[in-house]
Amino acid sequence: METIAKIKTAQTYLVNEINKTFGELLKNLKNMDNEGGIQERTYETVYPLTANPSIFKGKKPTCVLFDEKRTIAHTWKNVFKILILQCNADTKNHKALMELRNKILGRERIILSDSSRGMLRPFKIDKDLWAETHYDTESLMRILLNRILDEVGFDYSKISVAVRNEK
């Protein structure tokens, strides 16, 4: 019995030492800077919407951040929808969006319209208010920010988009 007790005591001691050693190693890895060659990777990077839309190309969104409120968005079309609906929720902005209908044109299609006619990927924002979403990431974000939200006067300076970091 005395031998079993000694073995258990030794086992506990070794487990504690191993945990302590690995804990210190992990702590050191997290604290290393770029000069050390290793840096802890985070899951996502946050970009303000005021950034150049080309920065979003090739990246996958995770959410839209309204100050501290996170709204999940796994595609750029979801980001578009969340932002345009947020804009439309304000009465003044809704009126401005309604006035922009059929006036914002793409090369071949109307971007903001009173119907879904002629759109490849229409999104219904409200009654008699549709948006075309059949664009690549950069074009979709540029259209939303520069051609719609800026025209309406919607302030998106405090809104950000989180994108997934690639390995």
Secondary structure, DSSP 8 states (H G I E B T S, - for coil): -HHHHHHHHHHHHHHHHHHHHHHHHHHHHHH--GGGT-----SEEEEETTS-GGGGTT--EEEEEETTEEEE-SSHHHHHHHHHHHHHTSHHHHHHHHHHTTT-B-SSSBSEESS-TT-SSEEEEETTEEEE--S-HHHHHHIIIIIIIHHHT---TTEEEEEE---
